[in-house]
């Protein structure tokens, strides 16, 4: 093992351990236990801990606190069958850490461990948050009794970025990630024999018509100078080739760069569904599922962080554009000033891909950057 590998190993091992046990939102039982077991090895008099659902709050106690600095890491995996063939691949069939939350947790533990052993003046609140991928853990965690008691004055988080090289971080002031909403549409008509279509109301035909109409929203109802996405990722209906479908279901997502556009898009979807119900003599319902507030980086803190990061050896700062990515960390930034940034991990495959394989050298880069910055924020003001 080289000297670099020796430095990386503890938190690389943690990342690999966590990678083996991905769990979906609010079912992160093994993940929570792993984190709690690790935290129990640290000096107990240096931090306070409280659990919330399958998440964890850890407050590292400051020497002469004037404020609390917050840091959030998400915990959940995705319902994706892993195809990396790594020796530490997921042991949970059909589930994978395909969005880098194993990285996020191991980095947070590395930063937490450092400050338990090297305390600064201010408190630091580490938030291990479940259910980022859905149904959304940030908003209810934000309103929890523990958060109200330990609520930080500023907060930060990161997200891995496969497209950037290791050593690069990317962010911008203001809007970073979009407003997002899930979209589920149910249609119900009248099924029957394929040979007698005139006696039925075919929901496969109705669903196909609706999918086509939904594509007109962005091109004809959203300001061309704005940005929005309406994507139907799944369509299902019927049971066999010679029976006309009584029911059909559309599943998709909506993304917008401002809240007003989200309202406009949803209004138009509802209007189009009304037309389908009349035109195809059927019933229809919409469920918007999880809705995430935009990630909006506070300008002064973001600018300060970017300038600070430029001075850290081995870190390159890229001023990026906003993305249509969704992140429920936006709810925390709505209530607490702070920022999120992309962490380069140099993977051929992107987020939510079954072959995502981030470069583990990014773990040390992130821990180094964050410990330096939090020390600066917690000791000199």
N, C-alpha and C positions, 0 to 999 in steps of 0.2 A: 504494500500500500504506500503510495507517494505521500509527501507532506500535505499536498493540497487535498488528496482524498481523505487523509486523516482528520483534517479540519472539518471537511464536509460530512464525514461519516455519521455522526450522531443524528443529525436531522435529515440526512438522506435516508438512513435506516427507518426513521420515524415515518417519512413520506412513503417508503415502500411498504411498511407495516399497514399504514392506513389505506394504501392503494389496494391491498388485498381484501378489504372489508367494506366496500362501498354500500351505502344504504340510502334509500330515498327519504324525502322530507318527512320529518317528525317520527321516523323509524330508526334514527341513528343511535341505536342502543349500544351496539358494540363499539361504535366510534366514540361515543361519550365516555364509555368505561375505559377505553384505551387512553383518552386524554386525562381522565381523572387519575388513572394509575400512574401516568407519567408525572402529573402535578404533585402527587403524594411523595415523590422522591426529592422535591425541592424543599428548602427550609420553610417550615410551616408558619413561622413568626413573621415572614416577610410579605405575606399576601393574605387576602380574604377571598373566600370562594362561595358562590351560590349557584345552584343549578336552576334551570328554567326549562320545562319540558325536556327535550333531549339536548338542549344547549347548556352553555356554561358562562357565567360571569366570573372573571378573576381580577381583583383589584390589587395591584402591586403597590405597597404602601410607600409614600414619599417621605423624605427626611424632614422637609419643611414645606408642606404643600400649600400652594396658593391657587392651584387649579388642578383639574383632572384631564389627562390626555387619553383619548379613546382610540382603540385599534380593533377592527372587526375582521374576523375570518369566517367564511362559510364552511359548512361541514358535509353537505349531502352529495350523493352521487346521482347517476342517471340510469334509467332503464335501458341500457345499451349492452349488448353482448360484446365483450372485449375481444379484439383481434390483433393484439400486439405481440403475442408469444413471448412476453417478458417472463423471466423466472419468478417475478413477484406479481403476476397477473391476478386479476380478481378471482377470489375463491367463491364469490356469490354469483352463480350462474344468471346471466341476463342483466347483470348490473355492472357498472364501471364508473370510476372517477374520470369521466371524459371531459370535464370542464376545469380540472386543475385544483379542485378543492382540497385534495390531499397535499398539494404544494402549499396552498394558502394556510392550512393548519400547521404544517411543519415549520413554515416560516414564522408564524405567530408564536409557536412554542419556543423557537430559537430566540426571538426578541424578548419574550417574557422571561426566559431563563436568564438571559443576560442581565436584565434589570432587577431580578430577584437577588442576584449575586453582586450587582453593581448599582445600588439604588441611586436615584436622583432626587431632587427636591420635591417634584410634583408627583401626585398619584398617577398611575397608568391603569386604565380599565381595558382589559382584553375581553372581547365579546366573541365567543364561539357560537355562531348562529346556525341553527338548522333550517332546512326547507327553503333555501334560496331558489332552487330550480322549480319550486312549487310545493305547496300552495302559497308560500311566502312566509318567512319567519321574522323578517326585519320589523314589519309594522307592529305585530303583536308583542314582540320582544321589547320594542321601543316604549310601549305603554305598560310594561310590567312594573311591579312594585320595586324590584331590584334596580331597574334602570332609573326609575324616579328617584331612588335613594342615592345612586352612584353616578348619575347622569354626567357625562363628560362635557367639558367646555369646548373642546374641538375633537374631531374624529377623522380617521383616515382608514383606507383599505387599499388593497391592490387586486388585480386580476391578471392571470397569466395571459400572454399574447404570443401564440405560436409563430406569427409572421415576423416578429422582431428578433434580432440576435441577442444572445446572452450578453448582459452588460448594458443593454438599452432599456430605458424606461420611456413611456410615451404618455402624455397627458396634455390638457389644455385648461384654461380658465373657462368658467361658465359651463354650458351644456356639453357633457361627454357622452352619455348614453340616453337613448330615447325613452319616451313614455311607451309602455307596452301593455297589451291586454290579450288574454286568450280569447278565442272565439269558438263557440260550439253552437251549431244550428241543427235542430231536429225537425224533420218533415214527416207528416203522416197523411196518407191518402187512402186509397182503396186498392188492395191487391186482387189478383185473380189469375186466370189461365192466360198464358202468353198468346193463345189463339183468339182471345176475345178482348182485345185492348179497349174497345169502346165501352166495356162494362166496368172499367177500372179508372183509377187516377194514379198514374205511374210516378212514383217518387224518385226513381232513377232519372227520368227525363226532367222532372222538376228540379232536382239537385244539380244536374248538368247545366240547366238554364240559369240557375242562380249563381253557379260558379262563374259563368261567363259574364253575368251582369256585375258581379262584385269587382271584376277587373276594370270596370269603367269608373270606379270611385276615384282612384288615384289620378287617372288620366283626365277626368272630366269634372270632378267635384272638389279637388284640392288645388289650391293656388300653385301654379307651376314653380314659383319661387320658394315654396315650402317643400317639405319632404314627408312622405308617408308610405307605408307598406301595408297591403292587405294580402296575406298569403293563406291559401287553403292547402294544408299539408296532407290531409287525409280525407277520403270520401268513402263511405260504406253504405250499402243498401242491398236488399234482396237476399235470397237464400239459395236459389238454383236457377239455371239458365232458362227454364220454361215457365217460370212463375213471375208475374209482374209484381214489382216490389211495393209493399204497402208503406214501408218506412225507409228513410235515408238519413244519414248524419254527415255533417260537414265539420271538420275540425281545423282550426287555423290560428293565425295570430295577426294582431294589428300593431303597427309601430308608427309613432309620430314624433316630430321634434318639438311640438308644443301641445299644451293641454287643450287649447281651443280646437285644433285639428282633430284630436281624438274624439271630442264631442261631435264634431261635424261628420266624421267617418262613421261613428256608431249610429247617428241619426239616419244617415243615408242607407246603411245596412238594414235598419229597421223598416225604412220605406220600401226598399227592394223586396224584403220578405213579405210585406203586405201585398205587393203586386203579385208575387208568386202564389200566395194563398188564394187570391181571387182568380188568377189566371189558370191555376191547376186544381181549383176546388179542393184544397187541402188545408190542414192545420200546420202551424209552425211555431217554434219557440227558439229563443236565443238565450244562451248563458255565456257571460263574459269571463267566467272563471276568475283566475288570478289577474290582478291589475297592478302594475308596478309604476311608481312615480319616477320621473326622469332623474338621472344622476347629474346634479348641477354642482360643479366645483366652485367653492368660494374663491373669489378672485385674488384677494391679498394673500391668503394662506397658500394657494396654489402657486402663485408667482414666487413667493418666498421659498417654497419647497423646491421648485425648479432651479432657482438660482443656487440654493444650497447643494442640490444633487450634482450640479455641474462641477463642483469643487471636490467631490468624492472620487478618489482614484478608481478607475475601472468602470465608471458609470458614464454613459452617454445619454443625454436628454433630447428627446424628439418631441417637438410641438406638433401634435396630431390633430386630425379633424374629428368631429363628433361621429359616433357610430349608431347604427340602428339596434345595437345590442340592448338587451333589457337586464336590469340588475335591481333587486329590491333594496340594496344599500341606499338607493335614492330616497327612501322614506327617512332614513337616519339623517341624510344630508338636508332634508327639508326642515328638520328640527334642530340640527346641530351643525355649525359651520365646519367645513372640512373639505376633503377631496379624495378621489380615487385615481389610481394610475395603472397603466398597463405595464407589466413586467415581461420583458422579452425572454422567451424560452426556446426559440429556434426549433420548432417541430415542423416536419414536412406535412403532417396532417393537422387539421384545424380543430377548434373547439367542437365538442359534441360528436367527434368522429371516433369510430371504434378502434382506430390505429393511432390516436393521439399519443405521442411519446415525448414529453417535454425534457429538455436538457437539465439535468439535476444540478449543474453548476450554478444555475440561476438562484438556487436556494441560498447559497452563501452570499451572493451579490445583494439579494434583498435584505437578508439579516444585517449585513454590514451597513447598508444605506439607512435602514430604519433605526438601528441602534444609534448611529451617529446623529440622525435628524432629531429623534426623540430626546436624546441627551441635550442637544442644542435647545430644543423647545422647553424642556423641563428644568433646565439648570441656569439659564441666563436671563430669565424674565422675572 
